[in-house]
C-alpha cells in the first residue's frame, strides 16, 4: 500500500509543485528535516526547493514536467521525467530567447511515513542551455 502511496505523493509533487507552481502543496509532501541533495538548491531544505521552483517558473512560465517512467523500490521512488518549456524570462542573466526545450530529468526520493525525507535529482542542464541558445557559438 505505501509503495502506491509513494508514487501518488511523487506525482503530487510534480503536478502541484512544478507544473502548477502550488508551493503550499509541498508542505504536506515533505517531512520535517527533509534534505535536498540536488546540486544548486540552497539551502538544502523545502524552502530551498520552493525557491528553486520559483527560479525555474520565472524564466519558463510554461514549464511542464511529464513523468515518463516511475519505479518504486523499498523506501525509494525513482522517476524519469521530461521537462519542457519556453525561455520567456531572464535566465542565467540572459534575456528571453523564446526558444523551447525538452530535457530529461532523473529523480530519486526516499520516503518515511509516506513523506519525502530525501531527494536526489539530475536535470540535463547542458541540453537546456544549448536548446534555448545560451551556449556561445563556436567559429
C-alpha positions as CSV (number, residue, x, y, z in Angstrom):
1,X,0.0,0.0,0.0
2,X,2.7,2.5,0.9
3,X,4.5,1.9,-2.4
4,X,1.5,3.1,-4.3
5,X,1.2,6.0,-1.8
6,X,4.8,7.0,-2.5
7,X,4.1,7.1,-6.3
8,X,1.0,9.2,-5.6
9,X,2.9,11.6,-3.4
10,X,5.6,11.9,-6.1
11,X,3.0,12.6,-8.8
12,X,1.5,15.3,-6.5
13,X,5.0,16.9,-6.2
14,X,5.4,17.1,-9.9
15,X,1.8,18.2,-10.8
16,X,1.2,20.6,-7.9
17,X,4.7,21.9,-7.1
18,X,6.4,22.1,-10.5
19,X,3.6,22.2,-13.1
20,X,1.2,24.4,-11.2
21,X,3.6,26.3,-9.0
22,X,1.5,25.5,-5.9
23,X,4.3,25.8,-3.3
24,X,1.9,25.3,-0.4
25,X,1.2,21.8,-1.6
26,X,4.9,20.9,-0.8
27,X,4.3,21.4,2.9
28,X,2.2,18.3,3.2
29,X,4.5,16.2,1.0
30,X,7.8,16.7,2.8
31,X,8.8,15.5,6.2
32,X,10.4,17.9,8.8
33,X,14.1,17.7,8.4
34,X,13.9,16.9,4.7
35,X,17.3,17.0,3.0
36,X,17.8,18.1,-0.7
37,X,20.9,16.6,-2.4
38,X,20.5,18.2,-5.8
39,X,23.3,20.5,-6.7
40,X,22.4,24.1,-6.8
41,X,19.4,24.0,-4.4
42,X,20.3,26.1,-1.4
43,X,19.5,25.8,1.4
44,X,19.0,22.0,1.0
45,X,15.6,22.2,2.5
46,X,11.9,22.5,1.5
47,X,12.3,26.3,1.5
48,X,15.3,25.9,-0.9
49,X,13.3,23.7,-3.2
50,X,10.5,26.2,-3.2
51,X,13.0,28.9,-4.2
52,X,14.3,26.7,-7.0
53,X,10.8,26.1,-8.3
54,X,10.2,29.9,-8.3
55,X,13.5,30.4,-10.1
56,X,12.5,27.9,-12.8
57,X,9.0,29.1,-13.3
58,X,10.0,32.7,-13.7
59,X,12.0,32.3,-17.0
60,X,10.0,29.3,-18.0
61,X,6.4,30.1,-17.1
62,X,5.0,27.3,-19.3
63,X,7.3,24.7,-17.5
64,X,5.7,21.2,-17.7
65,X,7.2,18.0,-16.3
66,X,5.9,14.7,-17.6
67,X,6.6,11.5,-15.7
68,X,7.7,9.0,-18.4
69,X,8.5,6.2,-16.0
70,X,8.2,5.7,-12.3
71,X,9.6,2.8,-10.2
72,X,9.2,2.0,-6.6
73,X,11.9,0.0,-4.7
74,X,11.7,-0.2,-0.9
75,X,11.6,3.3,0.5
76,X,12.7,4.9,-2.7
77,X,10.8,6.2,-5.8
78,X,12.8,6.6,-9.0
79,X,11.5,8.6,-12.0
80,X,12.5,9.5,-15.5
81,X,10.9,12.8,-16.4
82,X,10.7,15.0,-19.5
83,X,10.9,18.7,-18.7
84,X,9.5,21.1,-21.4
85,X,9.2,24.8,-21.6
86,X,9.9,28.1,-23.4
87,X,12.5,30.6,-22.4
88,X,10.3,33.6,-21.8
89,X,12.1,35.4,-18.9
90,X,15.7,36.2,-17.8
91,X,17.7,33.1,-17.2
92,X,21.3,33.0,-16.2
93,X,21.4,36.7,-16.7
94,X,20.3,36.4,-20.3
95,X,17.2,37.8,-21.9
96,X,14.4,35.6,-23.2
97,X,15.1,33.8,-26.5
98,X,11.6,32.5,-26.9
99,X,13.1,29.1,-27.8
100,X,11.6,25.9,-26.4
101,X,13.3,22.9,-24.8
102,X,12.8,19.3,-23.9
103,X,15.2,17.7,-21.4
104,X,15.5,14.6,-19.4
105,X,15.4,14.7,-15.6
106,X,16.1,11.8,-13.2
107,X,14.7,12.0,-9.7
108,X,15.1,9.8,-6.6
109,X,13.0,10.4,-3.5
110,X,13.4,8.5,-0.2
111,X,10.2,8.2,1.9
112,X,9.5,7.7,5.6
113,X,5.9,7.5,6.8
114,X,4.6,8.4,3.3
115,X,6.6,11.7,3.3
116,X,9.7,12.6,1.3
117,X,12.7,12.8,3.5
118,X,15.5,13.0,0.9
119,X,15.8,13.9,-2.8
120,X,18.5,13.5,-5.4
121,X,18.0,14.9,-8.9
122,X,19.8,15.4,-12.1
123,X,18.5,17.5,-14.9
124,X,20.2,17.8,-18.3
125,X,21.1,21.4,-17.9
126,X,23.7,21.5,-20.7
127,X,21.0,20.4,-23.2
128,X,18.7,23.0,-21.8
129,X,21.1,25.9,-22.3
130,X,22.0,24.6,-25.7
131,X,18.4,24.3,-26.8
132,X,17.5,27.8,-25.7
133,X,20.5,29.3,-27.4
134,X,22.7,30.3,-24.4
135,X,25.8,28.4,-25.3
136,X,28.4,30.6,-27.1
137,X,28.6,30.0,-30.8
138,X,31.8,28.4,-32.0
139,X,33.6,29.7,-35.1
